Amino acid sequence: MAALAWLLIPLVAAVVAGLWGSWANRTRKVRSDGPELDGYARFREAMERSRTGA
């Protein structure tokens, strides 16, 4: 019976890890890269302006 208890520990840990992984990944499906790409485009345009203006 003690061996069965030791086998349940990794099983419970795997189930908890799976639940945590699905919870941690829940917002990535909804969120897109739009705001980050817009910010990068603004940064690139600012760098081009500073290079041509100097």
PECOR-V335661 format. One record per residue. RES is the residue in one small letter. SS is DSSP state (H for helix, E for strand, L for the rest). PHI is phi in whole degrees, -180 to 180 (NA if undefined). Layout:
# PECOR-V335661
RES;SS;PHI
RES;SS;PHI
This chain:
# PECOR-V335661
m;L;NA
a;H;-66
a;H;-66
l;H;-66
a;H;-64
w;H;-69
l;H;-78
l;H;-74
i;H;-60
p;H;-66
l;H;-65
v;H;-65
a;H;-63
a;H;-66
v;H;-66
v;H;-64
a;H;-64
g;H;-65
l;H;-65
w;H;-65
g;H;-63
s;H;-70
w;H;-69
a;H;-69
n;L;-95
r;L;-68
t;L;-86
r;L;-71
k;L;-75
v;L;-86
r;L;-81
s;L;-109
d;L;-92
g;H;-55
p;H;-63
e;H;-67
l;H;-69
d;H;-65
g;H;-64
y;H;-66
a;H;-65
r;H;-63
f;H;-63
r;H;-63
e;H;-64
a;H;-65
m;H;-68
e;H;-67
r;H;-65
s;H;-71
r;H;-72
t;H;-80
g;H;-81
a;L;-89
